[in-house]
Amino acid sequence: MVTRNFRPGEIVYIKSGKDKGNTGLVIKYVEDNQYTIYNEITKKTFTVKNTDLVLNSEIKTNIA
């Protein structure tokens, strides 16, 4: 399985896990392939595994 590393400042979407559906800014790498993500709208932070993340720009939307 190929895993992706994220850089501080990148906008990511949480695609799975307990915080699924949230979008936020990568703040820092924590440990064990986990990142701290900050959502500017809700002012909440999340600690998320890199396998649960995808770059926000990679999300496909279907707008009718």
CORBELQUI-V333557 format. One record per backbone hydrogen bond with DSSP energy under -1.0 kcal/mol. CO is the residue of the C=O (numbers start at 1). NH is the residue of the N-H. Records with the same first field share a line. If there is no record, write none. Layout:
CO: NH ; NH
This chain:
7: 10
10: 26
11: 56
12: 24
13: 54
14: 21
17: 20
19: 22
22: 14
24: 12
25: 38
26: 9
28: 36
33: 50
34: 30
35: 48
36: 27 ; 28
37: 46
38: 25
39: 43
44: 39
46: 37
48: 35
49: 52
50: 53
52: 15
54: 13
55: 58
56: 59
